[in-house]
Amino acid sequence: MEGIDVLSLPIALPDGVDYNDYIIGTYYCSFPKGVPVSKLAPALAVEQSTGTWLPVPGETAEVKRKYVAKVIGVYETPDYEFEVPADTSDRHYIIQIAYPEVNIGEQIPMLLTTVVGNISMAGKIKLLDLRFPEKYVKAFRGPKFGIQGVRKLLGVFDRPLLNNMIKPCTGYTLEVGAELFRQAALGGCDIIKDDELIADASFNSVQARVKRYMQIEKEVFEEKGERTLYTVNISDEVPKVFENAKKAIEAGANALMVNYFAVGFSVLRALAEDTSINVPILAHMDVTGAMYMSPYHGVSSHLMLGKLPRLAGADIVVIPAPYGKAPVLADKFVKTAYNLTFPLYNLNPTFPMPSGGITPSMVPNVIKDLGPDIVIGSGGGIHAHPGGPIAGAKAFRQAIDATMKGIPLDKAKEDYKELREALEKWQDPFGKGIGI
Amino acid sequence: MEGIDVLSLPIALPDGVDYNDYIIGTYYCSFPKGVPVSKLAPALAVEQSTGTWLPVPGETAEVKRKYVAKVIGVYETPDYEFEVPADTSDRHYIIQIAYPEVNIGEQIPMLLTTVVGNISMAGKIKLLDLRFPEKYVKAFRGPKFGIQGVRKLLGVFDRPLLNNMIKPCTGYTLEVGAELFRQAALGGCDIIKDDELIADASFNSVQARVKRYMQIEKEVFEEKGERTLYTVNISDEVPKVFENAKKAIEAGANALMVNYFAVGFSVLRALAEDTSINVPILAHMDVTGAMYMSPYHGVSSHLMLGKLPRLAGADIVVIPAPYGKAPVLADKFVKTAYNLTFPLYNLNPTFPMPSGGITPSMVPNVIKDLGPDIVIGSGGGIHAHPGGPIAGAKAFRQAIDATMKGIPLDKAKEDYKELREALEKWQDPFGKGIGI
């Protein structure tokens, strides 16, 4: 830390400084006992704004005042006051740093570079939260449809929506997929999505799927009177992802899907803010675990799955649910859903879509935990129903309707064959409340 | 794992299967002692290709044969043969999975979705390596210039290149930056880059910097006869990043820089494969640590910093060096440089640019460890020289020239004032060989 002018840095935003000029990052950090955090924290702030590890001529007082990031909080856990126990090797901190918004501009790539850029390589430092000032968020359009917009398209306002992902994930022909689509739609799925593993494949193109599935959507609507959104996966390189979107819209798509972290946040934003794309966007979470799964490094799940895709304009975000196969802490799951929906300036709320090994038996718990403004995602839990996908979708709708009426599933199953079969097949295989 | 038809899956690619049809991913995994890896490994392979956690009707034998991913290796470390010690709680594995290339296509987003997608959230699983078949790599143009192309532009073939990053990182005016640029160029820097924290800022635009700095580049060339590449940071949202590139080229830029992971691999590829961009691209590493720093999760550094940006077309990649402030294992550092340069089908080698706290005293070790085909990056080590940036750059060039002639710095400093001053200021502050 030699040479860093730490004492001249404010450790709190000075009185009179406008918090609306700063983006506040909160970090978990761990350092060996002997490292002086009082010097290290300001060093991190300087490193991620104006400075380098040595004082240089151009870093004037004026530059520092306006452009340097400021440490506004350092909290140790546990908070030693008298002495650090002799057997302690590492000490743990929560550090808050305020970054001048002007350094970043109203965009996501330079936000990431600033708040997790080089410090992502600097040791045990994990970004836990970001607080944005209004002027930053206002420059984003956010979800074009959001929860209410998607509900309006479907005409469904009073219950969770049901999503089915077509399985197998990839490697199937157009007609195999079309038949699965028809059955899931007939069974009552509100939204049907591609798996994240298939997009514009050589053996099964985006355009062909949209044309065929949307024809089926019309036929099912005529038969049942319920609309179905088909979120076609357009994930691809830049600029092909945009060509895929254009082709999908021209072919009549009523929704899109994108693997948002694999293609990049700014691709999601460009799609969401394109006024010629007048359909909702479902954002798939894959690859984000590589950023959030470590307790010591990377970026928290509720940012990766919550605040950031919402900022970039996702109408629905698929999130891993703790009821089934995904290892997710209940607290983190709820916090992610909260980040998708809480009041955030001008941004519409985004639909959380818990997914991963969900069967009808888990529906009451999902609704209890997150409320009715969710999309419930199920793949195999619909397609592998003993009575086939139509029955599988019906079983879910029955579970949703019963729960919304306050009827326990054990009672509801007496009236509903499909629900009964589902509950018999999947006797709460993983199912347990998440205890919140 | 209930219901997965694991026994029908080959655990090695069958004889007669063309390895050129597969991308092979190698993973580190850790599971509790009781988990049967013989079932879990194929389950992972199925999850990331055709399947889901339950058997579904569309997953036919034909679909499986052609599109399912195959486990081709499971190796335990240590390799227990007789019994697992009673005090073992977790067991550790290297697992290799072959993914049908047809599932992915010749692109990076669907590659990431397939090889690290949902399994990034599945527990302790880290992607260690990817082996690509020729047809996959051949669809990429790769580095347009590469090591030899950049050398030709500069007319420098027989020594490491010297790069300076302008410091302070951000918050300075055009004229402050221009003066630092002039001095670094006069001192002998071959390449001068923006810091990753400044791009097209409201207070200092890409276009203005390119025009001003390229004018200075011409003046310095007339004075000294040496060319200087200026890598202007165009990082931004899509599509603004492409507009920034266009404006930079129109303003006379002779090189570009992009924070490649913050903007997305496919943005880097689109820039590199755009034939109207006839200048080299320097790729900055920031944010990648969030993916690679955990020993248990994410994606290894030599993929994030090596093979993937090379595939996407980076001519130079900034990598954290173990000599200075970055905590990097020597093995990983060398492996990353190797991934940037080893023979890889049609791809040009990419310049590794070790960076982070490097001072002239470390030059002999850097060259000993990586050889002369590198760019040596220094920010504060140039600007904070007691004699100013011109002297700082001279000191580095003196250290490079002496080392290439086999003269120890302790001897060379007798003839070179700037080198002597640098060695006196930074008496090997962190400097040590990395012992390889």
Interface residues (C-beta under 8 A of the other chain):
Chain A: E2 G3 Q48 S49 T50 G51 T52 W53 L54 P55 V56 P57 G58 E59 V63 K66 Y67 V68 P100 V102 N103 G105 Q107 I108 P109 M110 L112 T113 T114 V116 G117 N118 I119 S120 M121 A122 G123 L127 K167 P168 C169 T170 G171 Y172 V176 G177 L180 E196 L197 I198 A199 D200 A201 S202 F203 S235 D236 E237 V238 P239 K240 V241 N259 A262 V263 G264 F265 S266 V267 R269 A270 M285 D286 V287 T288 G289 A290 M291 M293 S294 Y296 H297 G298 V299 P320 G324 K325 A326 P327 V328 G357 G379 G380 G381 H383 A384 G388 P389 P429
Chain B: E2 G3 Q48 S49 T50 G51 T52 W53 L54 P55 V56 P57 G58 E59 V63 K66 Y67 V68 P100 V102 N103 G105 Q107 I108 P109 M110 L112 T113 T114 V116 G117 N118 I119 S120 M121 A122 G123 L127 K167 P168 C169 T170 G171 Y172 V176 G177 L180 E196 L197 I198 A199 D200 A201 S202 F203 S235 D236 E237 V238 P239 K240 V241 N259 A262 V263 G264 F265 S266 V267 R269 A270 M285 D286 V287 T288 G289 A290 M291 M293 S294 Y296 H297 G298 V299 P320 G324 K325 A326 P327 V328 G357 G379 G380 G381 H383 A384 G388 P429
